């Protein structure tokens, strides 16, 4: 049995942060019911290569899908009825949207006091930016992240290249939901849970913010270099780059042995951790003069023998072909298609991928019937446009 088996989640989300939150819960075994407009959620249309790849699919697997027009009283009424027996409600619309549809926490918690209601937004449910729309790039910029991500000495703004604000807001939302469920087990009462893109980005500046709050120092761009240790960065080899992590004198001694140059250990300017950080440009040149004589694979093997943390700079193709990633089973299949697994290992209740992404309204009749809607009632909702049932995916056979 999955860890969250028996838990019912209503997923009223769109795009990434909220959908990622509910997908994590689905991967852990919750029955997640995706609620989207009859025309489909916006990321269904964000496709390339004639629709063979849809971003929607990779944050909405393991869910059932129903289609409701929440701008209608009948459609919103269906959600209120489903909330009577739900454990969790997840939404990530702009603050105020749920209130206008009669689906706020205040409304749903009266219907079901045990409900855990998770709201994910750009800036939070209060404060001067409450009503602003939130996007990952904006949160990265406003959190300070983009001020120190990028190459050493560069003045060009640079993002993390992955939507870290969105993904972290989803993860923090999922953690909050699990904490609220544990609290409910003790008190019998649900509560509202919040996470935001801005705060989730800021949370990941933990060391840089710590340095600033302690010393007043503003972090600068340093490429792959660690702020406190050297060498802890990407270095050129004969066929690409190698990354090494040397954060102690013990590892520095081992690195010098692995490189076959024991005199390097006490070389002037490199003999102490502080000197290596201060002289890291010279250190990089010295190390790369050695490393460019052999391939990354050769150096990884040599450094592994002496116990120095190191690895090649892989492309995604190389990463998915890596024997460690294969051995850990991080790739799964559903509906004949590959998907990355959620990287949580529960040994007694394994995380499973049981279904691929559903089509718009694929489970509308099924879910409503389970909630006690009669066949005639369901067909009336469909006929009125308040609900919709599955339509064939564009380009499908």
PyMOL commands that set and color helices and strands:
alter all, ss='L'
color gray80, all
select helices_A, chain A and resi 17-27+42-45+55-59+73-83+97-100+105-111+136-143+145-147+164-187+197-203+206-215+249-258+262-266+273-278+280-291+296-306+316-320+323-327+364-370+375-384
alter helices_A, ss='H'
color red, helices_A
select strands_A, chain A and resi 8-12+31-36+47-48+53-54+63-68+88-91+116-121+192-196+232-236+241-245+310-312+331-334+337-340+387-388
alter strands_A, ss='S'
color yellow, strands_A
deselect
rebuild
show_as cartoon
